[in-house]
Amino acid sequence: MLDSERVRQNLEAVAVPFGRCSEPSNVQAGGGDCPIRFRCAGCDHFSTDVSYLPELETYLSSLLQTRERIAAMTTADEWAKAEAMPSHEEIRRVRRLVTNVKDTLAELAPDEQDQVQEAMVTIRKSRAVMLGMPSVRQPLPDVRPERP
């Protein structure tokens, strides 16, 4: 990808869990104005790539485990269980994302798959690093009342 394309892509989308969001008002707000927060898989503005595959698989497994745990509960009211239950549509959409990424990867030649795996490791390492400005901790003011 050319540097100009990478810059353009970064201006047109923001990072979200498991991928990128290109919804214009959310991008303009730097990712803080999404009306369906944390349900990115259900939005057409969401996109993902192979580097998020391990996280997507873990998330799918977590949704399935949560669904089974809630279904087995006998100590909660039905309305509470219904509110906490992951939706079938979310599970279906995440499962479809995982399948699509795996199918696309499987279509590549073995040497291309190796190159993608190498690139994936590099991307995941760089994503794990938090680059930020160092901050200086200010001591908290003493707000205790004076004692004699």
N, C-alpha and C positions, 0 to 999 in steps of 0.2 A: 504494500500500500504506500502510495506517495505521502510525503509529509503534509502536503496541502489537503489531501483527502482525509488524513487522520485528524487534522485540525478542524476541518469542516464537520466531520463525524462527531467530534467532541462538543462542537457548538450546537449540534442538532439533537443531542440526546444526553441524558444524565444516567449515572450508574444507579441501579436499583438491585435488590436481592435477586440473584440468579441471572442478571443480564442488564439491559439498557431500556430506558423509556424515552420515546420520542414525542410524547404528548406535548404540544406547544406551550400551554400555560404552565405545565409542570417543569418543562425545560427552562422557561423564562424565570421561574421561581427557584431554580437551582435544585429541584427535586423535592421541594417542600410544599407543593400545592396539588397533590394528587387526591382526587375525590374518592378513589377506591384503595387507599393506602394498603400496602402489603398483600394485595390480591393481584399482583402484576400479571400472573399467568392468564388471568381472565380478560386481559385488555389487548386490543389489537395494536396498541402503540408499543407493546412489549416485544423485545427480541432477545434471543440468547444465542450462545455458541458453544462449541465443544468444550471450551475451558471450564464451563459451569456444570458439566455433566456429573461429576462426583457430588456436588452440592444438590443438584436436582434429584439424583437418586436417593440421597440421604433425606431430603425433604419429602419425597414420595413415600419412603419407608416410614417416616415419622407420621405422616397423615394416615397411613394405613394402620399403624399401631395405635394411634389415638382413636381412630374409629372403632377398633376392636375393644379397646379398654372402656370406652364410653358405652358401647353396646352391652358389655358384660356387667356394667354397674347396676347394682340393685338398691343403692342407698341414696339416689338422687331423683328428684322429680323429673317427669318427662319433659317439661318445658326447659329445664336446665340442661338436660342431656341434648335436646334438639338444638339449643343455642351453641353448645360447645362442640357439636359434631361437625367434622370437616364435611363440606358438601361433596356430593358425588360428582358434580361438574368440575370442581377444583381438582379432585383426584384424577378424573378423566383427562383434563387438560394437561396436568403435569405429567401423567403417564404418556400422553401423546407427544409432549416435548421431548421426553427421554427417548422414546422410540424413534422419533424423527432424527435426533442427533446421532443415535447409534446406527440407524440405517444409512445416514449420509456418510458416516465414518466407515462403515462396512463396504461401501461402494468404491472406496479408494484402493489403489494398489498397495501391497504390503509396505513398500518403501515409503509411499506417501503417508501411510498410517503411522509409520515410525517418525517421520518428520513432524506430523501433527502432534504426536505424543510428546516429542521434545519441545515443541513450541508451547504446548499446553503446560508443561512443567515450568517453563520460564515465565509464562504469563501468570500462573498461579502463585509463583514465588513473588513476583513484583506486586501482585494484588494484595498479598499478605503483609507487605511492608507498609507501615503507616508513616508517611512523610508529612511532617507538620512543623510549624514553627515552635521552637522551645518556649516554654512559658516559665515565668518566675512566680513561685508561690508566695502570695502575700500572707503574712500572719493574720489570723482573724482577730478583730478587735475584742477586747475583754468587755463583755456586756453584763458581767455580774455586778450586783449592787455592792456598794461599799459596805464593809463590815467594821463594826467598832473594834 
